[in-house]
Amino acid sequence: MTSVQKSLGNEQARFNMIEQQIRTWEVLDPNVLQLLHKVPREHFVPEAYQGLAFADIEIPLIDGQSMLSPKLEARILQSLAIKPSDQVLHIGTGSGYFTALLANMAAHVYSVEINAELSAAAAYKLAEHDIHNVTIELGNGIDGLKAHQPYDVIVLTGSSPVEPLNLRDQLAIGGSLFVVLGSAPAMEATLITRVSETGFNKQVIFETCLPELANAPQGNTFSF
């Protein structure tokens, strides 16, 4: 296969992914759809899985981690409605692809990854694609990143049985936290919005199932 044929094949597969997976899962935000056309997902997928770059699956990474499925990435972005002025905290850098999507929407992204190999590879990929409004931090992100708070958006790309304790307090007023809560097979994608210094709204936006983040809390934290 020539490079031209490969490129055309990827463009067709990308189009099919958007039309058949993402639009049909109620993702209709034109900014999100345009972004999925723009950022080349295949460049962030491990070489062994290139043939599945646009498939409706979670693609395995190292250390038990995986890339989110394309439709879930799109649904999260639509739910967050990120603005060009937003400061974003992303917990779970992984391949760097979702970080790249966030960076194309926000002013700056602080992305935390616990695995050194994944962190370095993601930083390389982002630089390769001329994405420079990202700060990659190596470490345990489950408690957030207090150094750069407050954030307009905090997004976890792994699940937690219960809500991590310290993340709400790192939100700016008006800011939103996206986290998938619960245990398999019943998990809820949850959006928590800070409405005042002490007030928060919590909304379940859809059901899904994700691998658990490293060091995720196991006990009850908040009651409503």
C-alpha beads as a LAMMPS data file, in Angstrom:
LAMMPS data file: protein, C-alpha beads

224 atoms
223 bonds

1 atom types
1 bond types

-500.0 500.0 xlo xhi
-500.0 500.0 ylo yhi
-500.0 500.0 zlo zhi

Masses

1 110.0

Atoms # bond

1 1 1 0.000 0.000 0.000
2 1 1 1.360 3.424 -0.970
3 1 1 1.425 6.325 1.494
4 1 1 -1.313 8.038 -0.534
5 1 1 -3.530 4.941 -0.378
6 1 1 -2.898 4.630 3.368
7 1 1 -3.781 8.277 3.919
8 1 1 -6.990 7.949 1.895
9 1 1 -7.866 4.796 3.820
10 1 1 -7.384 6.578 7.134
11 1 1 -9.554 9.488 6.026
12 1 1 -12.346 7.141 5.021
13 1 1 -12.041 5.229 8.303
14 1 1 -12.087 8.515 10.238
15 1 1 -15.212 9.637 8.372
16 1 1 -16.910 6.304 9.102
17 1 1 -15.931 6.536 12.795
18 1 1 -17.509 9.965 13.118
19 1 1 -20.656 9.183 11.154
20 1 1 -21.352 5.638 12.390
21 1 1 -20.046 5.649 15.981
22 1 1 -20.005 9.209 17.231
23 1 1 -23.008 10.921 15.657
24 1 1 -25.180 7.932 16.515
25 1 1 -24.219 8.337 20.200
26 1 1 -25.786 11.802 20.303
27 1 1 -22.566 13.730 19.741
28 1 1 -23.588 16.525 17.386
29 1 1 -21.473 19.479 18.573
30 1 1 -19.850 20.776 15.351
31 1 1 -16.716 21.899 17.210
32 1 1 -16.156 18.400 18.584
33 1 1 -16.811 16.730 15.233
34 1 1 -14.451 19.124 13.459
35 1 1 -11.759 18.449 16.057
36 1 1 -12.019 14.696 15.512
37 1 1 -11.391 15.289 11.822
38 1 1 -8.417 17.519 12.618
39 1 1 -6.382 15.575 15.203
40 1 1 -4.966 12.341 13.684
41 1 1 -5.968 9.617 16.137
42 1 1 -3.886 7.017 14.300
43 1 1 -0.660 8.858 15.198
44 1 1 -1.284 8.224 18.913
45 1 1 -2.234 4.541 18.615
46 1 1 0.447 1.897 19.360
47 1 1 1.915 0.423 16.196
48 1 1 0.558 -3.048 16.926
49 1 1 -3.007 -1.665 16.890
50 1 1 -2.836 0.654 13.884
51 1 1 -5.474 -1.380 12.079
52 1 1 -7.897 -0.666 14.935
53 1 1 -7.208 3.065 15.287
54 1 1 -10.788 4.002 14.403
55 1 1 -12.589 0.954 15.825
56 1 1 -15.244 1.204 18.528
57 1 1 -12.998 -0.320 21.211
58 1 1 -10.611 0.643 23.992
59 1 1 -7.128 0.176 22.527
60 1 1 -4.638 -1.402 24.978
61 1 1 -1.592 0.553 26.118
62 1 1 1.072 -0.625 28.561
63 1 1 0.676 -1.203 32.301
64 1 1 -2.965 -2.253 31.986
65 1 1 -4.034 1.106 30.579
66 1 1 -6.039 1.766 27.427
67 1 1 -7.214 4.526 25.123
68 1 1 -10.851 5.494 25.491
69 1 1 -13.163 4.445 22.673
70 1 1 -13.679 7.229 20.101
71 1 1 -17.357 7.732 20.942
72 1 1 -16.581 8.088 24.647
73 1 1 -13.856 10.649 23.952
74 1 1 -16.316 12.632 21.862
75 1 1 -19.154 12.380 24.399
76 1 1 -16.886 13.620 27.211
77 1 1 -15.722 16.597 25.156
78 1 1 -19.294 17.523 24.272
79 1 1 -20.332 17.264 27.935
80 1 1 -17.532 19.566 29.099
81 1 1 -18.145 22.369 26.559
82 1 1 -14.562 23.601 26.956
83 1 1 -13.923 27.286 26.185
84 1 1 -10.747 28.739 24.595
85 1 1 -9.942 30.526 27.880
86 1 1 -10.194 27.392 30.060
87 1 1 -7.438 25.950 32.227
88 1 1 -7.821 22.157 32.230
89 1 1 -6.525 19.407 34.504
90 1 1 -6.429 16.024 32.772
91 1 1 -5.779 12.971 34.947
92 1 1 -4.545 9.950 32.996
93 1 1 -2.501 11.139 29.987
94 1 1 -2.226 7.664 28.459
95 1 1 -1.360 7.869 24.749
96 1 1 -1.706 11.654 24.709
97 1 1 -4.521 11.670 22.146
98 1 1 -7.261 12.865 24.473
99 1 1 -4.772 15.395 25.860
100 1 1 -4.297 16.669 22.307
101 1 1 -8.062 17.032 21.849
102 1 1 -8.326 18.994 25.098
103 1 1 -5.394 21.215 24.119
104 1 1 -7.077 22.148 20.852
105 1 1 -10.085 23.439 22.794
106 1 1 -8.534 25.023 25.904
107 1 1 -5.997 27.710 26.781
108 1 1 -3.765 25.270 28.674
109 1 1 -3.861 21.634 29.781
110 1 1 -2.034 20.161 32.762
111 1 1 -1.979 16.401 32.193
112 1 1 -0.861 13.936 34.882
113 1 1 0.326 10.396 34.107
114 1 1 1.592 7.843 36.631
115 1 1 3.555 5.706 34.124
116 1 1 6.897 7.239 33.089
117 1 1 7.037 5.485 29.701
118 1 1 3.548 6.620 28.707
119 1 1 4.243 10.142 29.978
120 1 1 7.414 10.473 27.897
121 1 1 5.803 9.002 24.776
122 1 1 2.802 11.321 25.066
123 1 1 5.037 14.381 25.498
124 1 1 6.956 13.372 22.364
125 1 1 3.776 12.891 20.323
126 1 1 2.309 16.227 21.412
127 1 1 5.513 18.065 20.489
128 1 1 5.617 16.210 17.175
129 1 1 2.170 17.626 16.386
130 1 1 3.183 21.139 17.436
131 1 1 0.915 21.137 20.492
132 1 1 2.677 23.276 23.071
133 1 1 -0.086 24.450 25.440
134 1 1 0.259 21.255 27.510
135 1 1 2.274 20.614 30.664
136 1 1 2.857 16.898 31.237
137 1 1 3.321 15.957 34.885
138 1 1 4.613 12.551 36.000
139 1 1 2.896 11.354 39.159
140 1 1 -0.248 10.143 40.878
141 1 1 -3.064 12.386 39.688
142 1 1 -5.888 10.957 41.780
143 1 1 -5.524 13.825 44.267
144 1 1 -5.361 16.414 41.488
145 1 1 -2.590 18.963 41.011
146 1 1 -2.826 21.789 43.521
147 1 1 0.124 23.734 42.099
148 1 1 -1.881 25.185 39.209
149 1 1 -5.399 25.390 40.664
150 1 1 -8.074 26.567 40.219
151 1 1 -9.128 24.771 37.046
152 1 1 -12.105 25.463 34.815
153 1 1 -12.252 21.786 33.855
154 1 1 -10.990 18.623 35.543
155 1 1 -11.379 15.376 33.608
156 1 1 -10.413 11.847 34.629
157 1 1 -9.938 9.345 31.798
158 1 1 -10.294 6.341 34.082
159 1 1 -12.901 5.340 36.638
160 1 1 -13.045 5.559 40.429
161 1 1 -15.345 3.540 42.716
162 1 1 -16.104 6.752 44.632
163 1 1 -15.328 10.394 44.034
164 1 1 -11.720 11.338 44.892
165 1 1 -11.669 13.655 47.889
166 1 1 -9.598 16.635 46.795
167 1 1 -10.707 17.380 43.246
168 1 1 -13.794 19.532 43.866
169 1 1 -11.776 22.059 45.828
170 1 1 -9.455 22.558 42.850
171 1 1 -12.288 23.767 40.608
172 1 1 -12.868 27.429 39.872
173 1 1 -16.395 28.643 40.573
174 1 1 -18.343 27.713 37.463
175 1 1 -15.867 24.931 36.700
176 1 1 -16.765 21.287 35.985
177 1 1 -15.337 17.926 37.005
178 1 1 -15.930 14.851 34.823
179 1 1 -15.430 11.463 36.465
180 1 1 -16.780 7.949 35.884
181 1 1 -17.936 6.624 39.266
182 1 1 -18.800 3.122 40.435
183 1 1 -17.675 -0.445 39.882
184 1 1 -18.160 -2.736 36.892
185 1 1 -20.561 -3.388 35.348
186 1 1 -22.534 -0.379 36.626
187 1 1 -20.624 2.890 36.291
188 1 1 -21.947 6.408 35.823
189 1 1 -20.310 9.222 33.880
190 1 1 -20.805 12.132 36.258
191 1 1 -20.452 15.894 35.837
192 1 1 -19.926 17.918 39.011
193 1 1 -20.156 21.707 38.673
194 1 1 -18.984 24.190 41.274
195 1 1 -21.695 26.829 41.603
196 1 1 -20.279 28.731 44.603
197 1 1 -17.479 28.547 47.149
198 1 1 -19.258 25.705 48.943
199 1 1 -22.003 24.691 46.474
200 1 1 -21.836 21.911 43.870
201 1 1 -24.301 20.382 41.429
202 1 1 -23.941 16.713 40.490
203 1 1 -25.439 15.227 37.317
204 1 1 -25.218 11.702 35.887
205 1 1 -24.966 12.157 32.128
206 1 1 -24.667 8.586 30.829
207 1 1 -23.686 5.046 31.797
208 1 1 -20.408 3.476 30.739
209 1 1 -17.608 1.236 32.027
210 1 1 -13.909 2.154 32.270
211 1 1 -10.755 0.639 33.780
212 1 1 -10.039 1.973 37.256
213 1 1 -7.396 4.647 37.764
214 1 1 -4.322 3.715 39.785
215 1 1 -4.755 4.521 43.496
216 1 1 -8.443 5.335 43.078
217 1 1 -10.226 5.645 46.470
218 1 1 -12.338 2.685 47.513
219 1 1 -14.425 4.047 50.411
220 1 1 -17.310 6.480 50.659
221 1 1 -16.328 10.141 50.368
222 1 1 -19.402 12.293 49.832
223 1 1 -23.053 11.716 50.653
224 1 1 -25.945 13.661 49.147

Bonds

1 1 1 2
2 1 2 3
3 1 3 4
4 1 4 5
5 1 5 6
6 1 6 7
7 1 7 8
8 1 8 9
9 1 9 10
10 1 10 11
11 1 11 12
12 1 12 13
13 1 13 14
14 1 14 15
15 1 15 16
16 1 16 17
17 1 17 18
18 1 18 19
19 1 19 20
20 1 20 21
21 1 21 22
22 1 22 23
23 1 23 24
24 1 24 25
25 1 25 26
26 1 26 27
27 1 27 28
28 1 28 29
29 1 29 30
30 1 30 31
31 1 31 32
32 1 32 33
33 1 33 34
34 1 34 35
35 1 35 36
36 1 36 37
37 1 37 38
38 1 38 39
39 1 39 40
40 1 40 41
41 1 41 42
42 1 42 43
43 1 43 44
44 1 44 45
45 1 45 46
46 1 46 47
47 1 47 48
48 1 48 49
49 1 49 50
50 1 50 51
51 1 51 52
52 1 52 53
53 1 53 54
54 1 54 55
55 1 55 56
56 1 56 57
57 1 57 58
58 1 58 59
59 1 59 60
60 1 60 61
61 1 61 62
62 1 62 63
63 1 63 64
64 1 64 65
65 1 65 66
66 1 66 67
67 1 67 68
68 1 68 69
69 1 69 70
70 1 70 71
71 1 71 72
72 1 72 73
73 1 73 74
74 1 74 75
75 1 75 76
76 1 76 77
77 1 77 78
78 1 78 79
79 1 79 80
80 1 80 81
81 1 81 82
82 1 82 83
83 1 83 84
84 1 84 85
85 1 85 86
86 1 86 87
87 1 87 88
88 1 88 89
89 1 89 90
90 1 90 91
91 1 91 92
92 1 92 93
93 1 93 94
94 1 94 95
95 1 95 96
96 1 96 97
97 1 97 98
98 1 98 99
99 1 99 100
100 1 100 101
101 1 101 102
102 1 102 103
103 1 103 104
104 1 104 105
105 1 105 106
106 1 106 107
107 1 107 108
108 1 108 109
109 1 109 110
110 1 110 111
111 1 111 112
112 1 112 113
113 1 113 114
114 1 114 115
115 1 115 116
116 1 116 117
117 1 117 118
118 1 118 119
119 1 119 120
120 1 120 121
121 1 121 122
122 1 122 123
123 1 123 124
124 1 124 125
125 1 125 126
126 1 126 127
127 1 127 128
128 1 128 129
129 1 129 130
130 1 130 131
131 1 131 132
132 1 132 133
133 1 133 134
134 1 134 135
135 1 135 136
136 1 136 137
137 1 137 138
138 1 138 139
139 1 139 140
140 1 140 141
141 1 141 142
142 1 142 143
143 1 143 144
144 1 144 145
145 1 145 146
146 1 146 147
147 1 147 148
148 1 148 149
149 1 149 150
150 1 150 151
151 1 151 152
152 1 152 153
153 1 153 154
154 1 154 155
155 1 155 156
156 1 156 157
157 1 157 158
158 1 158 159
159 1 159 160
160 1 160 161
161 1 161 162
162 1 162 163
163 1 163 164
164 1 164 165
165 1 165 166
166 1 166 167
167 1 167 168
168 1 168 169
169 1 169 170
170 1 170 171
171 1 171 172
172 1 172 173
173 1 173 174
174 1 174 175
175 1 175 176
176 1 176 177
177 1 177 178
178 1 178 179
179 1 179 180
180 1 180 181
181 1 181 182
182 1 182 183
183 1 183 184
184 1 184 185
185 1 185 186
186 1 186 187
187 1 187 188
188 1 188 189
189 1 189 190
190 1 190 191
191 1 191 192
192 1 192 193
193 1 193 194
194 1 194 195
195 1 195 196
196 1 196 197
197 1 197 198
198 1 198 199
199 1 199 200
200 1 200 201
201 1 201 202
202 1 202 203
203 1 203 204
204 1 204 205
205 1 205 206
206 1 206 207
207 1 207 208
208 1 208 209
209 1 209 210
210 1 210 211
211 1 211 212
212 1 212 213
213 1 213 214
214 1 214 215
215 1 215 216
216 1 216 217
217 1 217 218
218 1 218 219
219 1 219 220
220 1 220 221
221 1 221 222
222 1 222 223
223 1 223 224
